[in-house]
Amino acid sequence: MYEWIAKIFTRYVSCFQCGTKMARKSAFSVTLNTAEGPFTMHACEQCAGDVNDVLKAIQEVKNDSPV
């Protein structure tokens, strides 16, 4: 019942990809706009760099494709 309160006040989060636990302040937040609304996940520094590279590649493909 009080799980949402625990999520707000916890000091540690887990990386969505590798599962590494880290302090909330040092975690990177990745927010994706989906059909259901914005979706936020936490990532460590290494995984955040990987996600950033993938999103840049997707953006380049979208910008290069003719409309």
C-alpha positions in Angstrom: 0.0 0.0 0.0 2.8 2.4 0.8 5.2 1.3 -1.9 4.9 4.6 -3.7 6.1 6.4 -0.6 9.0 4.1 -0.3 10.0 4.8 -3.9 10.0 8.6 -3.2 12.2 8.4 -0.1 14.7 5.6 -1.1 18.3 6.7 -1.5 19.3 4.0 -3.9 18.0 3.0 -7.4 18.9 0.2 -9.8 20.1 0.5 -13.3 17.4 -0.7 -15.7 19.9 -2.6 -17.9 22.7 -4.0 -15.7 20.9 -3.9 -12.3 23.8 -2.0 -10.5 22.6 -0.2 -7.4 23.7 3.4 -7.0 22.8 6.5 -5.1 19.8 8.4 -6.5 21.9 11.5 -6.9 24.5 9.9 -9.1 22.0 8.0 -11.3 21.1 9.2 -14.8 17.4 9.6 -15.6 16.3 8.5 -19.1 12.9 9.7 -20.1 11.2 8.3 -23.2 8.0 9.7 -24.7 5.7 6.7 -25.5 2.2 6.4 -26.7 1.1 5.9 -23.0 3.0 9.0 -21.8 6.5 9.7 -20.6 8.4 6.7 -19.2 11.4 7.4 -16.9 14.1 4.9 -16.0 17.4 5.1 -14.1 20.8 4.2 -15.6 24.4 4.0 -14.4 27.0 6.1 -16.2 28.1 3.4 -18.6 24.6 2.3 -19.6 23.5 5.9 -19.9 26.3 6.4 -22.5 25.1 3.4 -24.4 21.5 4.6 -24.4 22.6 8.0 -25.5 24.5 6.5 -28.5 21.5 4.5 -29.6 19.2 7.4 -29.4 21.6 9.6 -31.4 21.7 6.9 -34.1 17.9 6.7 -34.2 17.7 10.5 -34.5 20.2 10.6 -37.3 18.3 7.9 -39.2 15.0 9.9 -38.7 16.6 13.1 -39.9 18.2 11.5 -43.0 15.0 9.7 -44.2 13.0 11.6 -46.8 9.5 12.6 -45.7 
